[in-house]
Amino acid sequence: MLENANAVPVFAATYKGSVPLDTGRPQADIQSDFFRSQEAAELHLRLLAIEQGFNLVVQRRYESRQQKDGKYIHKVWGATGQAGQRLD
């Protein structure tokens, strides 16, 4: 499943180019858990899209929080987006 996740294209909400989203097919809002890196949060988005039967993520945004771990404070990242189908 991890190999399939890397094949799911992700387009940021700030992307200005053409996005191959099939707007005539169902879409779903998805949200990752929080992770220590943006890359892990995006991977979770890709996996969520696959689990729900989609093959594209658009409108990806990151959200950060500060998390306390004992006496250390570090930043964690989550991601949101819209899962859909690519145009054939």
C-alpha positions as CSV (number, residue, x, y, z in Angstrom):
1,M,0.0,0.0,0.0
2,L,2.9,2.3,0.7
3,E,4.1,2.0,-2.9
4,N,0.6,2.9,-4.1
5,A,0.6,5.9,-1.8
6,N,3.7,7.4,-3.4
7,A,1.8,7.2,-6.8
8,V,-1.0,9.5,-5.5
9,P,-0.3,13.0,-6.8
10,V,-0.8,15.8,-4.2
11,F,-1.5,19.4,-5.2
12,A,-1.1,22.2,-2.6
13,A,-3.9,24.7,-2.1
14,T,-1.6,27.4,-3.4
15,Y,-0.9,25.5,-6.7
16,K,-1.9,27.8,-9.6
17,G,-1.5,25.3,-12.5
18,S,-4.0,22.9,-14.0
19,V,-5.2,20.1,-11.6
20,P,-6.4,16.8,-13.2
21,L,-9.4,16.5,-10.9
22,D,-12.5,14.9,-12.3
23,T,-15.1,17.2,-10.8
24,G,-18.0,15.1,-12.1
25,R,-17.1,12.3,-9.7
26,P,-17.4,12.2,-5.8
27,Q,-14.8,13.9,-3.6
28,A,-14.1,13.7,0.1
29,D,-12.5,16.0,2.6
30,I,-9.6,14.2,4.4
31,Q,-7.5,15.1,7.4
32,S,-4.3,13.5,8.6
33,D,-3.2,12.9,12.2
34,F,-0.4,15.1,13.6
35,F,3.2,14.0,12.9
36,R,6.7,15.3,13.5
37,S,7.2,16.1,9.8
38,Q,5.1,17.5,7.0
39,E,6.2,14.6,4.8
40,A,4.6,12.1,7.2
41,A,1.4,14.1,7.4
42,E,1.2,14.2,3.6
43,L,1.9,10.5,3.4
44,H,-1.0,9.9,5.8
45,L,-3.2,12.0,3.5
46,R,-2.2,9.8,0.5
47,L,-3.0,6.6,2.5
48,L,-6.4,8.0,3.5
49,A,-7.2,8.8,-0.1
50,I,-6.3,5.3,-1.2
51,E,-8.3,3.7,1.7
52,Q,-11.4,5.6,0.5
53,G,-10.9,4.6,-3.1
54,F,-9.4,7.9,-4.5
55,N,-6.2,8.5,-6.5
56,L,-5.6,12.2,-6.2
57,V,-5.3,14.8,-3.4
58,V,-5.9,18.5,-4.0
59,Q,-6.1,21.6,-1.8
60,R,-3.5,20.2,0.6
61,R,-2.8,22.5,3.5
62,Y,-0.6,22.1,6.5
63,E,-1.4,23.0,10.1
64,S,1.2,23.1,12.9
65,R,0.9,22.9,16.6
66,Q,3.3,22.9,19.5
67,Q,3.3,19.7,21.5
68,K,4.8,19.2,24.9
69,D,6.8,16.0,25.5
70,G,7.9,16.1,29.1
71,K,10.0,19.2,29.4
72,Y,10.5,19.5,25.6
73,I,8.3,21.4,23.3
74,H,8.3,20.6,19.6
75,K,6.2,21.3,16.5
76,V,3.9,18.7,15.0
77,W,2.3,18.8,11.6
78,G,-1.1,17.8,10.3
79,A,-2.5,18.1,6.7
80,T,-5.9,18.5,5.2
81,G,-7.0,18.1,1.6
82,Q,-9.7,17.0,-0.7
83,A,-9.5,13.5,-2.2
84,G,-10.8,12.8,-5.7
85,Q,-10.3,11.0,-8.9
86,R,-7.8,11.9,-11.6
87,L,-9.1,12.7,-15.1
88,D,-8.6,9.7,-17.4
